[in-house]
Amino acid sequence: IWNLYKAWDNNKDLERFCNYNLHDAEMTLKLAENVLPNLNELVKLVGMPIQDLCRMSYGQLVEWYLVKQVKDFNEICPNRPTYETIAKRQRHTYEGAFVFEPIPGLYENIAVFDFRSLYPTIITAHNICPSTLTKNKKNSYASPEIGKEKKRFYFTTKKEGFIPKILKDILTRRIRIKEMLKSKYDPILDARQETLKILANSFYGYLGFFGARYYSIECAQSITAFGRDYIQKVIRKAQENFKVIYADTDSVFLTLENKKEKDALDFLENVNRELPSLMELELENFYPRGIFVMKKANIKGAKKKYALIDKEENIKVVGFESVRRDWSILAREVQNKVFEIILKENNVEKALDYVKEMIKKVREKKIEKEKLILQTQLKKDIEDYESIGPHVAIAKKMRQKDLIVGPGSIISYIITEGKGLIRDKARMPEETEDYDAEYYVNNQIVPAVERIFEV
């Protein structure tokens, strides 16, 4: 884009910039068409004008929704916490979700289950609310043991809490709308159920947020304790008949091995039979094949890093370089192709041959430079960087050319051949047709695929 002034001064190549801007306008329109229905539903739900609501955090959405509801539930809204209170709250931490570390490997016949709205349903099922917190162990829900002290918190069963009442209403409305959508799709109804889901899933985080009016560290600790308890019970039950390969917060991944899909569905039914009202474990999907990798320089499995293929041959990639902006198009393409060959064809040798062929093309300089461009976002002002990476070095060059760069700017560059540090070899894409082949082999292609081949 920094070549615009040259095109303008020379009255050449302006059509390319017009098309670029037209594409931006089209993308903005498409984004608006997708986002506006959700924003409109949130406006109705929360009762705030759209210009304020679109800038709100999830915690603010919850708080304004609660403020809107107090009069209907005959409640008094707490004051906002003072700075002193917030400072005290910030010192408190607590244990989060349970993770069953993935067992690295390439697996077949995988079933994935997850809890529908786990934390919101825990709140409603166990009446968790600042107003129901009690020291009386009788007529109350007891949380699982928490921390080394093995402490428990208790929530009365004698009255329904303000927050569980509201959440129950939100969850029930969403279930009803989803049932309606099964018979006939309606984009407005879909946006409505999505906003209800967003709001419901934000209540737990809100209760543990130090700036919240309804802050309660006891409630937040209890919710995560119940969450760990429920997911561990599901894992133990699954291990009676299946091999569990990964579990995280509210999801369980298991391999069927010699079992049938019906066995997995029977397991699901048995689990749900024992769960309280509104809480439900759902089948996310069956996957014919999936791969879970190791952590870098570690034999343990990497959390939130896997790839699965479903029966329609759609590949789901989580946590890998192919979904990150700070890797070149080349690295992402190679990684995606490796996943495709391994997951669709189960042919590791073919995938390895493909990678070798791509490395050969890079070394023979047969890759177009557009696929080698690296992009990194400036997080702060250029002057505030103590360590000068290649993107900072390029940003300084851009500033010398009177180009506007600052926090939030996406810096594009290519690593070229030569001596010195990586930052010394970084060039703006329009400055060079050359590239450092060994850099792209060793720092882009190989890191993108090595952990896949390791397992």
MARLO-195368 format. One line per 8 residues: their letters; for each residue z, x, y of C-alpha. Coordinates in Angstrom, 1 decimal. Layout:
<pts>
A) Z,X,Y | ...
</pts>
This chain:
<pts>
IWNLYKAW) 0.0,0.0,0.0 | 0.5,3.0,2.3 | -3.3,3.5,2.5 | -3.6,0.3,4.5 | -3.7,2.0,7.8 | -6.6,4.2,6.7 | -8.6,1.2,5.4 | -7.9,-0.6,8.7
DNNKDLER) -8.9,2.3,10.9 | -12.1,3.0,9.0 | -12.9,-0.7,8.3 | -13.3,0.1,4.6 | -11.8,-1.2,1.4 | -10.0,-4.1,3.3 | -11.1,-6.6,0.6 | -8.8,-4.9,-1.9
FCNYNLHD) -5.8,-5.4,0.4 | -6.8,-9.0,1.0 | -6.8,-9.7,-2.7 | -3.5,-7.9,-3.1 | -1.9,-10.2,-0.5 | -3.6,-13.3,-1.9 | -2.1,-12.4,-5.3 | 1.4,-12.0,-3.6
AEMTLKLA) 1.0,-15.5,-2.1 | -0.1,-17.0,-5.4 | 2.9,-15.4,-7.2 | 5.3,-16.7,-4.5 | 3.9,-20.2,-4.9 | 4.3,-20.0,-8.7 | 7.9,-18.7,-8.4 | 8.7,-21.5,-6.0
ENVLPNLN) 7.2,-24.1,-8.4 | 9.5,-22.8,-11.1 | 12.6,-22.2,-9.1 | 12.7,-25.2,-6.7 | 13.3,-27.9,-9.3 | 16.5,-26.0,-10.4 | 17.6,-25.5,-6.8 | 17.1,-29.1,-6.0
ELVKLVGM) 19.2,-30.2,-9.0 | 21.9,-27.7,-7.9 | 21.9,-29.2,-4.4 | 22.6,-32.6,-5.9 | 25.2,-31.2,-8.2 | 27.1,-28.9,-5.8 | 26.5,-30.8,-2.6 | 25.5,-27.8,-0.5
PIQDLCRM) 22.3,-27.4,1.6 | 19.6,-25.4,-0.2 | 19.5,-22.6,2.4 | 23.2,-21.8,1.6 | 23.1,-22.6,-2.1 | 20.2,-20.3,-3.0 | 22.3,-17.3,-1.8 | 25.5,-18.3,-3.6
SYGQLVEW) 27.1,-16.4,-6.4 | 27.9,-18.3,-9.6 | 31.6,-18.3,-8.7 | 30.8,-19.9,-5.3 | 28.8,-22.6,-7.1 | 31.7,-23.4,-9.3 | 34.2,-23.4,-6.4 | 32.1,-25.7,-4.2
YLVKQVKD) 31.6,-28.1,-7.2 | 35.4,-28.2,-7.7 | 36.0,-28.8,-4.0 | 33.5,-31.6,-4.1 | 35.3,-33.2,-7.1 | 39.0,-33.0,-6.0 | 39.0,-36.4,-4.2 | 37.7,-38.2,-7.3
FNEICPNR) 40.4,-36.7,-9.5 | 43.2,-37.1,-7.0 | 43.7,-33.3,-6.8 | 44.7,-31.0,-4.0 | 42.4,-28.0,-3.5 | 44.3,-24.7,-3.3 | 43.9,-22.4,-0.3 | 41.7,-19.4,-0.4
PTYETIAK) 43.6,-16.3,-1.4 | 44.6,-13.9,1.3 | 43.4,-10.3,1.3 | 46.8,-9.1,0.1 | 46.6,-11.6,-2.8 | 43.1,-10.5,-3.7 | 44.2,-6.8,-3.6 | 47.0,-7.6,-6.1
RQRHTYEG) 44.6,-9.5,-8.4 | 42.1,-6.7,-8.5 | 44.6,-4.5,-10.2 | 44.7,-6.8,-13.2 | 42.3,-6.3,-16.1 | 42.1,-7.9,-19.6 | 40.2,-7.6,-22.9 | 36.8,-9.1,-23.0
AFVFEPIP) 34.5,-10.3,-25.9 | 34.5,-9.0,-29.4 | 31.5,-7.0,-30.7 | 30.7,-6.3,-34.3 | 28.7,-3.1,-33.9 | 25.2,-3.4,-35.3 | 24.3,-1.6,-38.6 | 21.1,0.3,-37.8
GLYENIAV) 18.1,-0.4,-39.9 | 15.0,-2.4,-40.5 | 15.9,-5.7,-42.1 | 14.0,-8.7,-43.5 | 14.9,-12.4,-43.6 | 17.4,-12.5,-40.7 | 19.3,-15.6,-39.5 | 20.7,-15.7,-36.0
FDFRSLYP) 23.4,-18.2,-35.0 | 25.1,-18.6,-31.7 | 27.8,-20.9,-30.3 | 26.6,-23.5,-27.9 | 28.5,-22.9,-24.6 | 31.3,-21.0,-26.3 | 33.7,-20.4,-23.3 | 33.2,-23.9,-21.7
TIITAHNI) 33.9,-25.6,-25.0 | 37.0,-23.4,-25.5 | 38.3,-24.5,-22.2 | 37.8,-28.2,-23.0 | 39.0,-28.0,-26.6 | 42.2,-26.2,-25.7 | 42.8,-27.8,-22.3 | 42.8,-24.5,-20.5
CPSTLTKN) 43.6,-24.9,-16.8 | 46.0,-23.4,-14.2 | 47.5,-26.9,-14.0 | 48.2,-27.1,-17.8 | 49.8,-23.7,-18.2 | 53.3,-24.1,-19.6 | 56.2,-22.1,-21.1 | 57.0,-25.0,-23.4
KKNSYASP) 55.7,-24.2,-26.9 | 56.0,-27.8,-28.1 | 53.1,-30.2,-27.5 | 50.8,-27.4,-26.4 | 47.9,-25.3,-27.5 | 48.9,-21.7,-28.2 | 46.4,-18.9,-27.4 | 45.8,-16.2,-30.1
EIGKEKKR) 47.9,-13.1,-29.7 | 46.8,-11.0,-26.7 | 47.1,-7.2,-26.3 | 49.5,-4.8,-27.8 | 52.4,-6.9,-26.6 | 50.9,-9.8,-28.8 | 51.8,-12.2,-26.0 | 50.6,-15.8,-26.1
FYFTTKKE) 49.9,-18.4,-23.4 | 50.5,-22.2,-23.9 | 48.6,-25.1,-22.4 | 50.2,-28.6,-22.6 | 48.6,-31.4,-24.6 | 50.5,-34.1,-22.6 | 48.0,-34.3,-19.8 | 44.3,-33.3,-19.5
GFIPKILK) 43.7,-30.5,-17.0 | 41.5,-30.9,-13.9 | 39.0,-28.2,-14.9 | 38.7,-29.3,-18.6 | 38.0,-32.9,-17.5 | 35.2,-31.7,-15.2 | 33.8,-29.3,-17.8 | 33.8,-32.1,-20.5
DILTRRIR) 31.8,-34.3,-18.1 | 29.3,-31.5,-17.5 | 28.9,-30.6,-21.2 | 28.6,-34.3,-22.2 | 25.9,-34.9,-19.6 | 23.9,-31.9,-20.7 | 24.1,-32.9,-24.4 | 22.8,-36.4,-23.4
IKEMLKSK) 20.0,-35.0,-21.3 | 18.9,-32.6,-24.1 | 18.7,-35.5,-26.5 | 16.5,-37.4,-24.0 | 14.2,-34.3,-23.8 | 13.7,-34.3,-27.5 | 11.8,-37.6,-27.4 | 9.9,-36.8,-24.1
YDPILDAR) 9.7,-33.7,-22.0 | 10.5,-34.2,-18.3 | 10.6,-31.1,-16.0 | 13.2,-32.7,-13.7 | 15.5,-33.5,-16.6 | 14.9,-30.0,-18.0 | 15.9,-28.5,-14.6 | 19.0,-30.7,-14.6
QETLKILA) 20.2,-29.6,-18.0 | 19.5,-26.0,-17.1 | 21.6,-26.3,-13.9 | 24.4,-28.0,-15.8 | 24.3,-25.1,-18.3 | 24.5,-22.5,-15.5 | 27.4,-24.2,-13.9 | 29.4,-24.7,-17.2
NSFYGYLG) 28.9,-21.1,-18.2 | 30.2,-19.9,-14.9 | 33.7,-21.5,-15.2 | 35.2,-18.7,-17.3 | 34.1,-16.0,-15.0 | 35.4,-18.0,-12.0 | 38.9,-18.4,-13.5 | 39.1,-14.6,-13.8
FFGARYYS) 37.5,-13.8,-10.4 | 40.1,-12.3,-8.0 | 38.6,-14.3,-5.0 | 38.8,-17.7,-6.6 | 40.9,-20.6,-5.3 | 41.7,-21.5,-9.0 | 42.2,-18.0,-10.2 | 44.3,-17.6,-13.3
IECAQSIT) 44.5,-14.4,-15.3 | 46.4,-16.2,-18.0 | 43.5,-18.7,-18.4 | 40.9,-16.0,-18.5 | 42.8,-13.9,-21.0 | 43.3,-17.0,-23.2 | 39.6,-17.9,-23.1 | 38.4,-14.5,-24.3
AFGRDYIQ) 41.2,-14.4,-26.9 | 40.0,-17.7,-28.3 | 36.4,-16.4,-28.1 | 37.3,-13.3,-30.2 | 39.2,-15.4,-32.6 | 36.3,-17.9,-33.2 | 33.6,-15.3,-33.6 | 35.7,-13.2,-36.0
KVIRKAQE) 36.4,-16.3,-38.1 | 32.6,-16.9,-38.3 | 32.0,-13.3,-39.3 | 34.6,-13.4,-42.0 | 33.2,-16.6,-43.4 | 29.7,-15.3,-43.3 | 30.7,-12.1,-45.1 | 31.7,-14.1,-48.1
NFKVIYAD) 28.0,-14.7,-49.0 | 25.8,-12.8,-46.5 | 25.6,-9.3,-44.9 | 26.5,-9.4,-41.2 | 24.5,-6.8,-39.4 | 25.5,-7.6,-35.8 | 27.7,-9.9,-33.7 | 28.4,-10.0,-30.0
TDSVFLTL) 30.5,-12.5,-28.0 | 29.0,-15.7,-29.3 | 26.2,-14.7,-31.6 | 26.0,-13.6,-35.2 | 23.1,-11.9,-36.9 | 23.0,-11.8,-40.7 | 20.5,-11.0,-43.4 | 19.8,-13.5,-46.2
ENKKEKDA) 18.9,-10.9,-48.8 | 18.6,-12.9,-52.0 | 19.8,-16.1,-50.4 | 17.6,-19.0,-49.2 | 17.4,-20.5,-45.7 | 19.1,-23.6,-47.0 | 22.1,-21.4,-47.9 | 22.3,-20.3,-44.3
LDFLENVN) 22.1,-23.9,-43.1 | 24.9,-24.9,-45.5 | 27.0,-22.1,-44.1 | 26.3,-23.5,-40.6 | 27.4,-27.0,-41.6 | 30.6,-25.7,-43.2 | 31.5,-23.8,-40.0 | 30.9,-26.7,-37.7
RELPSLME) 33.0,-29.0,-39.9 | 36.0,-27.0,-38.9 | 35.3,-26.6,-35.2 | 36.9,-28.8,-32.5 | 35.1,-31.4,-30.5 | 32.1,-30.3,-28.4 | 32.2,-26.8,-30.0 | 29.2,-26.1,-32.2
LELENFYP) 27.6,-23.1,-33.9 | 23.8,-23.5,-33.7 | 20.9,-21.9,-35.5 | 19.0,-19.8,-33.0 | 16.1,-19.0,-35.4 | 15.1,-17.4,-38.7 | 13.3,-14.0,-38.3 | 11.2,-12.5,-41.1
RGIFVMKK) 11.9,-9.0,-39.9 | 14.0,-7.1,-37.3 | 15.0,-3.6,-36.3 | 18.4,-2.4,-35.0 | 18.7,1.1,-33.7 | 21.3,3.8,-33.2 | 23.0,4.9,-30.0 | 21.6,8.0,-28.4
ANIKGAKK) 22.9,11.1,-30.3 | 25.2,8.8,-32.4 | 25.0,7.3,-35.8 | 26.6,4.1,-34.6 | 24.5,1.1,-33.8 | 23.4,0.4,-30.2 | 24.7,-2.9,-28.7 | 22.2,-5.3,-27.3
KYALIDKE) 19.3,-3.2,-28.4 | 17.1,-4.7,-31.1 | 13.6,-6.3,-31.8 | 12.9,-9.3,-33.9 | 9.7,-11.1,-35.0 | 9.7,-14.9,-35.7 | 7.6,-16.9,-38.1 | 4.9,-17.5,-35.4
ENIKVVGF) 4.7,-13.6,-34.9 | 6.3,-13.7,-31.5 | 8.2,-10.5,-30.9 | 11.6,-10.6,-29.1 | 12.6,-7.3,-27.6 | 16.1,-6.8,-26.2 | 17.4,-3.7,-24.3 | 14.5,-1.4,-25.0
ESVRRDWS) 12.4,0.6,-22.5 | 9.5,-1.9,-22.8 | 11.5,-4.4,-20.7 | 12.6,-1.8,-18.0 | 10.7,-1.0,-14.8 | 11.7,2.7,-14.6 | 9.4,3.6,-17.6 | 5.7,4.2,-17.3
ILAREVQN) 3.2,1.6,-18.5 | 2.1,4.2,-21.1 | 5.7,4.4,-22.7 | 6.1,0.7,-22.7 | 2.6,0.1,-24.3 | 3.3,2.7,-27.0 | 6.7,1.2,-27.8 | 5.4,-2.4,-27.9
KVFEIILK) 2.6,-1.3,-30.2 | 5.0,0.5,-32.5 | 7.1,-2.7,-32.7 | 4.0,-4.7,-33.4 | 2.8,-2.5,-36.3 | 6.3,-2.2,-37.9 | 7.4,-5.8,-37.5 | 4.1,-7.5,-38.2
ENNVEKAL) 2.7,-5.2,-40.8 | 5.8,-3.4,-42.1 | 3.7,-0.2,-42.0 | 5.8,2.7,-40.6 | 3.2,5.4,-41.4 | 0.5,3.5,-39.4 | 2.9,3.3,-36.5 | 3.6,7.0,-36.7
DYVKEMIK) -0.1,7.8,-36.8 | -0.7,5.6,-33.8 | 2.0,7.6,-31.8 | 0.4,10.9,-32.9 | -3.0,9.7,-31.7 | -1.5,8.6,-28.3 | 0.2,12.0,-27.9 | -3.1,13.7,-28.6
KVREKKIE) -4.8,11.6,-25.9 | -2.1,12.5,-23.3 | -2.5,16.2,-24.0 | -6.3,15.9,-23.8 | -5.9,14.1,-20.4 | -7.6,11.0,-21.6 | -5.0,8.6,-20.1 | -5.7,6.9,-16.7
KEKLILQT) -3.2,7.8,-14.1 | -2.2,4.2,-13.4 | -0.5,4.1,-16.8 | 1.6,7.2,-15.9 | 3.1,6.0,-12.6 | 6.9,6.0,-12.6 | 8.8,3.6,-10.4 | 12.4,3.9,-9.2
QLKKDIED) 14.2,1.8,-6.7 | 16.1,3.4,-3.8 | 19.7,2.2,-4.1 | 20.9,3.6,-0.7 | 19.7,5.4,2.4 | 17.8,8.6,1.7 | 20.4,10.7,3.6 | 23.2,9.4,1.4
YESIGPHV) 21.8,10.9,-1.8 | 23.6,14.1,-2.8 | 21.5,14.7,-5.9 | 17.8,14.6,-5.0 | 15.8,13.1,-7.8 | 12.0,12.8,-7.8 | 12.0,9.3,-6.2 | 14.2,10.6,-3.4
AIAKKMRQ) 11.9,13.6,-2.8 | 8.9,11.2,-2.7 | 10.7,8.9,-0.3 | 11.3,11.8,2.1 | 7.6,12.7,2.0 | 6.8,9.0,2.7 | 9.1,9.0,5.7 | 7.4,12.2,7.0
KDLIVGPG) 4.2,10.2,7.0 | 5.9,7.5,9.1 | 6.0,5.0,6.2 | 9.0,2.6,6.2 | 11.3,3.3,3.2 | 15.0,2.5,2.7 | 17.4,0.8,0.3 | 15.5,-1.6,-2.0
SIISYIIT) 12.2,0.2,-1.7 | 10.3,0.8,-4.9 | 9.1,4.4,-5.0 | 6.1,5.2,-7.1 | 5.2,8.7,-8.3 | 3.5,10.8,-10.9 | 4.9,14.1,-12.4 | 2.2,16.8,-12.2
EGKGLIRD) 1.9,20.3,-13.7 | 3.5,23.3,-12.1 | 6.7,25.2,-11.8 | 10.1,24.2,-10.5 | 12.3,21.1,-10.9 | 10.9,17.7,-11.7 | 11.4,16.6,-8.1 | 9.1,19.5,-7.0
KARMPEET) 6.4,18.3,-9.4 | 6.5,14.7,-8.2 | 3.5,13.4,-6.3 | 2.5,10.1,-4.7 | -0.1,8.5,-7.0 | -2.9,8.7,-4.3 | -2.2,12.4,-3.9 | -3.2,13.5,-7.4
EDYDAEYY) -5.5,12.9,-10.4 | -3.5,15.4,-12.5 | -0.4,15.0,-14.6 | 2.0,17.0,-16.7 | 1.1,16.1,-20.2 | 4.1,17.7,-21.8 | 6.5,15.9,-19.5 | 5.0,12.5,-20.5
VNNQIVPA) 5.1,13.4,-24.2 | 8.7,14.6,-24.2 | 10.2,12.4,-21.6 | 8.3,9.1,-22.0 | 6.5,8.6,-25.3 | 9.0,10.4,-27.7 | 12.2,8.9,-26.2 | 10.6,5.4,-26.3
VERIFEV) 10.0,5.5,-30.1 | 12.3,8.2,-31.6 | 15.2,5.9,-32.3 | 12.9,3.3,-33.9 | 11.6,5.9,-36.3 | 15.1,7.3,-37.0 | 16.1,4.1,-38.7
</pts>
